[in-house]
Amino acid sequence: MNPYKSDVKGFEFRKATTSEEAKSIFDGIVKKHILESDVPNISGILYDLREFENKIRHSIQEGERTYLPLGNAKDLSAYKDPYSQQGVRGSIAWNLIYPDNQISFPSKVSILKLNIFSPEDIEDLRNVDTRIYNTIMQEIFGSPIKEIASKGLQVIAIPSNSRIPEWCQPYIDYNTVINNIISQFKGVLDVFGINCPEVGKQIKSVNRKTKKFSNVVRF
């Protein structure tokens, strides 16, 4: 008899920021390796999570927003401090860069974290796409809104009718994005004592530390 079925049965990956596609993957792993198994298949869980990590990376590299975390972009008046919200800042950035395909408020958007903290971080972009480079420099780093100018382009929102722009690829914080998605499975990993050490670091006062599962199981 599998004593862990009662611990994970009913465990739902329904966090508001988790995409439906990621929830489906997680549900499938639980069903296959725990609920339909006489003995929990820990190695199978870890293998499938590794495969999912690879799948997420490949999906993002292909420009897909399939597994990206979701965020809300509500009307600015709905927030006490709107520019502290990733969904708001990311949507404003998208609208500045793509004025012909604007995100309307309120909207549900996909959130993509980027490693663009200062103008120096996008020097290479100057020779790749001058228009986008100038827009980021003038409208984001040069924004009259202090909270936008100071945070740069750490995050961009992707609307449901679009793909991840090609120019973003060199600046995507893949490790943080992937770890944040997989972290939704941490509650199940905790049941089996699977270690999730903290990885990443502070980057220019921005916390990019995340939890990453390991193959070490605590008994």
Secondary structure by P-SEA (a helix, b strand, c coil): cccccccccccccccccccaaaaaaaaaaaaaccccccccaaaaaaaaaaaaaaaaaaaaaaccccccbbbbbccccccccccccaaaaaaaaaaaacccccccccbbbbbbbbcccccccccccccccaaaaaaaaccccccccaaaaaacccbbbbccccccccccccccaaaaaaaaaaccaaaaaaaabbbbbbbbccccccccbbbbbcccccc
